[in-house]
């Protein structure tokens, strides 16, 4: 981390103080305290004049300091005053945050209008979905999203969430937002309000209220790329909720697990469940398209763009577990996992650059909705139930002794095209060397007892994450697969949003 420097102030000023002649220099009175300034080679009156000017943020002396046009003693003086915490930032940021809030309002309005155009064409199909989503956003009961009772959704046929992947995804993203970015709830409410206004309909339970400017100032505190990502993600899942693509593709009967078990027994059951689900799902659109690729296409580039976004946030999912007072061996393994995963985004970013992409553009691109959900859902699971996280992590780290022909094909393709296979393969080789495919079993071996309810929850979580993973890859194929010239995801600067 770099050292603090006085030049980092935007509009600095010395705190108001009284300046008087001291015993051997000047005395600066700040409240009940007095600070003596001694100096050589400079007239006392000249120093007093500089001190007086430093109290005015609009004084030219601050401009000259920034330009390096002041005598050295003036800079030395200001650095010393800053070290005494007597320099303050007078720019409250009101202008900046107001401008950011206006941009956030405009972005919410744009996404709302785009979603309204879709909803308006088939309003009857969307009415039930909009009612459910509106209720989700206006329900302030935190325990609705933080207790295991909200998930899993299987066995609840009367629930609107049953069998609906899109609404389940919104459930997880809303739970993530309430825990980590509550400002997003206001933004999503504004988007939904825009939809209601444009289609001329709203559910009977909708509360007509405008989001205050103060709320949008809090929304403006979010990173603008993150805000755009979550607005587009919200609109995407609302859009697909009543469609066939919005339905779950993987279901499991977990009610038969009515007795407690060991952590290792849970691991084995999860492995069998996931292998069975993979067999039923068969090949996906991404795998088919990737295996047919024999050159570096936007599809190949898109994979590494989205993998970069996943790995850039991946260590976040461990945050809720690192603060838990778990047994020491589990905590030690979790911290080791964090250390082993930290910085892996550099592998994907280096590959993107090797493939001819601009590093800044990759960093500023907006992740696809399923990419955002991938991290959000894992983070929520880590917060809610450690065994669910330990069980479902095998989806991302891979099942033991199972290899992906798609990954191997893409890595070989990139190595052949760019002689950059050492970069491409590094992440996978690192994971293999660190035995990450064994992580689920290693974690769960330290969990001696799993209740029947925790077992069902964990298996449902693993199955949901498997579907998220598969859909995330398919969204890469859908968005990047038909491109002839690479376009990043988003609404600005030549990017384009994902469309159904």
Buried (B, 14 or more C-beta within 10 A) or exposed (E): EEEEEBEEBEEBBBBEBEBEEBEEBBBBEBEEEEBEBEBEEBEBEEBBEBBBBBBEBEBEBBEBBEEEEBEEBBBEBBEEBBEEEBBBEBEEEEEEBBEBBEBBBEBBBBBBBBBBEBBBEEEEEBBEBBBBBBEBBBEEEEEBBBEBEBBBBBEEEEEBBBBBBBBBBBBBBBBBBBBBBEBBBBBBBBBBBBBBBBBEBBBEEBEEEEBEEEBBBBBBEBEBBBBBBBBBBBBBBBBBBBBEBBBBBBBBEBEEBEEBBBBBBBBEBBBEBBEEBBEEEEEBBBBEBBEEBEEBBBBBBBBBBBBBBBBBBBBBBBEBBBEEEBEEEBBEBBEEBBEBBEEBBBBBBBBBBBBEBEEEBBBBBBBBBBBBBBBBBBBBBBBBBBBBBBBBBBBBBBBBEEEEEBBEBBBEBBBEBBEBBEBBBBBBEBBEEBEBBBBBBBBBBBBEEBEBBBBBBBBBBBBBBBBBBBBBBBBBBBBBBEBEEBBBBBBEEEBEBBEE
